[in-house]
C-alpha cells in the first residue's frame, strides 16, 4: 500500500519542510558523480561534497543521495526506523517521488544500520532478463571506523578494500555476503554517514 497524500497541499508542505539543495540541478549533478565514483571504487569512503539540511531520521548524506537519484518516476521504501511524516514530506517535496510500505516494489530503500536484514528480505533484486530492475539500498550509519571489517575484492578494486560501517546490525554482514550470490541480480548498497558515503555494489566479493 502506498502512503496516501495528507491534507496538506504541496505549497503547505514546502512551507514547513526543510530546504534541500541550494542549487538543485548543480548540486544533484555533483552528488550523482560522487555516487558513481563510490560505486566504481567499492569500499572507498568518499566525503559528501555538498551538505543539505535533512530531517532527524535521515542524515545529510543519505538525504543528498536520495535528492540526487529520486524523482517523480521512482518509489522509495522507508524502514520502520527511518519512516516518519517529516522524512516523507521532505522526500515528496524535493523529489516528487512516491513512497510505499511494500518493500517488494521500490526503486530505493532506506535502512538504519541498527536494523536487521528481515526488513529488506523482499527488496526487488531484478531478473535474469532485467537485472537493472532491482532496488538500491541506502543504509544510514554514523561513521566508517567499526572494529569489524569486511575485506572486499572484485571489479573496481585493485587488490582488496576494507568496509567498516558503524553501527551495523551483525546479521547484515551475512546478508551482504549472500547478496553477491544473486549476481548479476542483487542489491547495490550505499552506506551514508552524515559526512561521507561508501558503496558496496552487487558485483563485489566479500570476506568477513
N, C-alpha and C positions, 0 to 999 in steps of 0.2 A: 504494500500500500504506500503510495506517495504521500508526503506531507501535504496537507491542504493549505492553500494561501489563507492567512488570517485576515481579520477585518481591516488591518492597516493597508493603506494604499502604498504603492511604490514610493511615492513622494514622502509619505509619513515615515516609512522605514528609512529612507535616505536622510531624514532629519534627525533620526535617533541612533543610527548605526555609526560605527567608527569609520573614519576615512580609510581608503585603501592606498593604492599607489598615487604619488603626487602627479606623475605623468604616465597615465595608464598604458599608452602604446609603447613608449620608450622603455618604461620600467619592465613591462611584461616581456619585451624582447630581450632585455638584459638577463632577466631571470631564466627565460627559456634557454638561452645559450649556456647559462650556468648549469642547468639541469642536463643538457646534452653533454657538457664537459664531465659532469659527475657520472653519468651513465656510461660514458666512454672510458672512464678510469675507475672501475669498481673498487670500493673500499677507501678511495681518496677523499679525505674530508676537505670540503671547499667552503670558504667563507661566503655567506649570502651577501651579495654586493649591495642590495637595496633592502632596507628595513621598512616595514609598514606597521601601523597600529593594528592590533587584532584583538578579538575577544579573549578572555582569560583562558578558555579551554582550547585555544588554537594559537600556538606560538607564532612569532613573526615569520620565521622561515617557512613553516607549514602553510601559513596564510599566503605568503608570496608565491609558493609553488602552485597553490590552487588558483590564485588570481591570474597566474600566467597561463595555466593549462586548461582551465574550465571555461565553458561558455554556454550559451543557451541550448546547445545541442548535446550537452553532457549531463550525466546524472551522478550525483555524489551520495555515498552512504556514509553516515557518521556512526561511530561506535557508541555504546552507552556512556562511556566516559567523556566523549567529546560532543555529544549531542546536547544542544540547548537552543533556546529561541534566539539568543544573541548570535551564535555561530550561524544558525540557519538564515537569519535575516541578513547577516553580513555577506554570506556567500551568494544568496539570491540577488542582493542589490548590486554587488560589484561584478558578478559574472553572468547573471541571468540563468544560472543552472537550475536543474530540477534536483530535489532531494528525495531520497527514497528510504524506506525502512526495510526494504527487501534487498539483502546483500547479493542475491542471485543476479540482479540486474542493475549493475552500476558500472560506470567508467572509471571512477575514482573512489577509493575508500580511505577513511581516516581512522587511525587507531592510536590509542595511548600506549606507550611502551610497557606499561604495567599490566595491560590486559592480555588474556591468553588467546591461543590460536583458535579456540572454539568459536570465537566471534567472527572469524574470517574463513571458516571452513567451506563456505558456499560461494565465495567470490568466483566470478567467471574467469576461467583460465584459457579461453579460446578453444578453437577446434583445430584438427589437423589441416583442414582446408583454409581456415582463417585464424591463425594463432594470434593475430593482432587484436582480435575481439576479446581481449582479457582486461581485467581491471589493473590499474596501477594503485599500489598501496602506499600511503604516506603514514609513517609511524613517527609520532612526536616523542622526542626524548629530551633529556637535559643537557647531555654532553657526549663526547666520544672518547672517554678515558676510563672505560669499565675495566675491572680486573679480568673478567672473562673475555677472551678474544677468539675470533674465528679467523682462520687463515684462508684467504681466497686465492683462486687461480682461474685461468681461462682467458677468454677474449678481453683485450684492453689492459691486461696485467702482464708486465714484462717477466717477472718471476713469481712472486707472491705479494699479497697485500693483506693487511690486518683490518678486521672490522670489530669495533668495540663500543657500540652504542649503550647508553645507560640513562635511565633504568630500562631494563628489558626483561620481560617475563621469561623465566628459564625455559618454558615449553616452546617459546617462539624460535629458539635455536634449532630444535628438531624440525619444526615446520619449515624454516628457511632451507635447511639442508634437503628435506624431501621435495621442496618446490622444484629443485633442479631436475628431478626425475621426470617431470612432465614436458621438458624442453623438446620441441620448440614452443610448446604451450607453457603456461605458467604465469606467475605474477611478478612484475617488476616492482621493486621496493625502493622507496626514497625515505631515508631517515632524515628527520629535521629537528635540529636543536634550535634554540632561539636565535642563534647567530650563524649556524653552519648547516650544510646538507652533505649527505653521503649516500651513494646509490649501491644497490645490490640487484643487478639485472638477473633475469631468469637464466641467463647463459653462464653465470659464474658457478664454479665448483667451490664447495665449502668443506673445510676440515675443522671440526670443533675440538 
